[in-house]
Amino acid sequence: MSTVESSSSAVQQPPSSTLPLLGDSVMQASTSSASSSSSSSASSQGGGQGGNPVGVPLDTQSSGEPPSKKQLLDGASSSSGGGGSGGGGASSLSSAAAAAGTHEKLAYRISTALCCAVCLDLPKTAMYQCQMGHLMCAACFTHLLADGRLRDQIATCPNCRVEISKSTASRNLAVEKAASELPSECQFCNKEFPYKSLERHEQHECQERPTKCKYHRIGCQWRGPFHETTEHERNCLHPQKSGHEVMFALEAHDVMIKEEKKMFNTLIDLLSYEKIIFNDLQMKPYRTDEYVHKLFYETARFSAFNQQWVVKARINNSQRDPHQSNDRTITYQLILKTKTSTPMSIHFFALKGPFSDMKVSTQIYQHYFTETSTESDYYVLPLPDGIGGTGSSECNRMLANKGINFRLLMFLLNK
């Protein structure tokens, strides 16, 4: 009878709060086994009169209020979790997939916001911005400056048309650092890597990168993924070819080696000349007064071998509209400005000087200067690392500068 009186008195008391206290759930969880055992014993002793009311949850017995929606959902989730672990595993997998999809979308949106306004690609080296904040990668920035030089116009931002130059534009280091951490897809294996390590992966680590056979010097034309190289070389037929067939393939390779050897031998011979001189020069742009203005570069006069000289250069062999061509080359000539009574056999070539960041290969030229022949032919300035070997990217970088700095070596052969 004491159990029945205590439960009835608990029901008649007014609720102290409309919501259960924070400790109610903890107390219920810790005393669930005790309450169940006591209720079962009370029901057996009281004949079912002192038990819990049917349909009333345990957490509403003390407050007298119906359970909230959150409590019912929590109870359902706990019961489903307690009923089996399959539902919990499926929900965790779905949440992980949703998080991965959100991460990919965020990375794509960030890369879209940080890309170059011209080529729509992430920067590989430096990233410049105009005065209004529009981004341009180093290659496109120098290309715009070079186009402005060739058109004889002021270079402008492709978005807002504000003037851009090396003095007004600035590098955005924050964008460069952020872009280097973004994932980028390898062009060979289609896997994603941080942008800063993508180049190293594509050149040295990717198993799908295109590779030549080690017998390509004797004529094998195979080119395939790196992981197939070992299997191909094991079955390659070129090592079993006859000497006659191998010699035919080596002829082209020998021609290239002979050209390089000839150049180095010529350079060694030139260094033994008595009269050798070099000058650190700067070519500045100017335009002709013709109907169609042509762009030329020219140095100031300099002295060599008691004579006055000038170096002159032009773009794409004075093409009418060089800005409409993606392939750009620089050719230069050596001009004798004073009269000479004796012929002069001059060897000369240009190379990078102490005040220049120009990338140029070595190519030696020769001209025989006389009273009637004071200008050499136009010779190509060999610029490497260009698309298709044309050196267009390096040419654009040089045109973007106010002047072209280089060192000119000259050798005079005494007779």
Buried (B, 14 or more C-beta within 10 A) or exposed (E): EEBBEEBEEEEEEEEEEEEBEEEBEEBBEEEEEEBEEEBEEBBEEBEEEBBBEEEEBBBBBBBBEEBBEEBEEEEEEEEEEEEEEEEEEEEEEEEEEEEEEEEEEEBEEBBEEBBBBBEEBBBBEBBBBBEEEBBBBBBBBBBBBBBBBBBEEEBBBBBEEEEBBBEEBEBBEEBBEBBBEBBBEBEBBEEBBEBBEBEEBBEEEBEBBEBEBBBBBBBBEBEBBBEEBEEBBEEBEBEEBEEEEBEEBBEEEEEEEEEEEEBEEBBEEBEEEEEBBBBEBBBEBEEEEEEEEBBBBBBEEBEBBEBEBBBBBBBBEBBEEBBEEEEBBBBBBBBBEEEBEEEBEBBBBBBEBEEBEBBBBEEBBBBEBEEEEBBBEBBBBBBEEBEEEBBBBBBBBBBBBEBBBBBBBBBBBEE
